[in-house]
Structure formats: structure tokens, C-alpha cells
Amino acid sequence: IPRPRNAFILFRCLFVSQQAVPASVEKDHRNISRIAGRVWKSMSEDERDPWIKAAELEKTRHEQRWPGYRY
């Protein structure tokens, strides 16, 4: 059973899928994660809020689908 994704992981998934860092610039996903982390840290609370709400929704759905699941 996969764990629900947190707000940063949801943000990073979109960051990578939109190729915010083109493959011609950086191919190593470790470095892409570092870049995404810097962008995440520079975002205001208002900019992060949609990701936090999406993570809460994913957590709620996870709890409904697998009640009592502990990780």
C-alpha cells in the first residue's frame, strides 16, 4: 500500500512533469529534487497552500480507502 504523498512531493511531481528544469540543463533527478526544494522553500505560504490542501485531500482519501493503515 503506497503512502499518501505530502505537499512537497506533489509539487515536485508537477515540477518534473512540466520540465521546469530542461533535460538539456540537468538530467540527474537528485539535482532536480534539490532545485525543486529551493523553489519550494522560496515560495510563500499562499503559493504553497494549494499543495498543502491537495496533500490533505490525498491523505483523507488514503484513510478512506485503507482505514486503520499505519506506516
C-alpha positions in Angstrom: 0.0 0.0 0.0 1.6 3.3 -1.0 1.8 6.1 1.5 -0.1 9.3 0.6 2.2 12.0 -0.9 3.0 15.1 1.0 2.7 18.7 -0.3 6.3 18.9 -1.5 6.2 15.5 -3.3 3.0 16.6 -5.1 4.8 19.9 -6.1 7.9 18.0 -7.2 5.9 15.7 -9.4 4.4 18.6 -11.3 7.8 20.4 -11.3 9.4 17.4 -13.0 6.5 16.7 -15.4 6.4 20.3 -16.6 10.2 20.1 -17.2 10.8 23.2 -15.1 14.4 22.3 -15.4 15.0 21.1 -19.0 16.9 17.8 -19.5 19.5 19.8 -21.5 20.3 21.7 -18.3 20.1 18.9 -15.8 19.4 15.2 -16.1 20.2 13.9 -12.6 17.0 13.7 -10.6 18.9 14.2 -7.4 19.8 17.6 -8.5 16.3 18.3 -9.9 15.0 17.5 -6.4 17.5 19.9 -4.9 16.3 22.6 -7.3 12.7 21.9 -6.6 13.5 22.1 -2.8 15.0 25.5 -3.3 12.0 26.7 -5.2 9.6 25.2 -2.6 11.5 27.0 0.2 11.3 30.3 -1.6 7.5 30.0 -2.1 5.2 32.0 0.2 2.6 30.3 2.3 -0.1 31.4 -0.1 1.8 29.8 -3.0 2.2 26.6 -1.0 -1.4 26.5 0.2 -2.9 24.6 -2.9 -0.2 21.9 -2.5 -0.9 21.6 1.2 -4.7 21.2 0.6 -4.1 18.7 -2.2 -1.9 16.6 0.2 -4.6 16.8 2.9 -7.2 15.6 0.4 -4.9 12.7 -0.7 -4.4 11.8 2.9 -8.1 11.8 3.6 -8.8 9.6 0.5 -6.0 7.2 1.6 -7.6 6.9 5.1 -11.0 6.2 3.5 -9.5 3.6 1.1 -7.4 1.9 3.8 -8.9 2.5 7.2 -6.6 1.7 10.1 -3.5 1.6 7.8 -0.3 2.6 9.7 3.0 3.4 8.2 
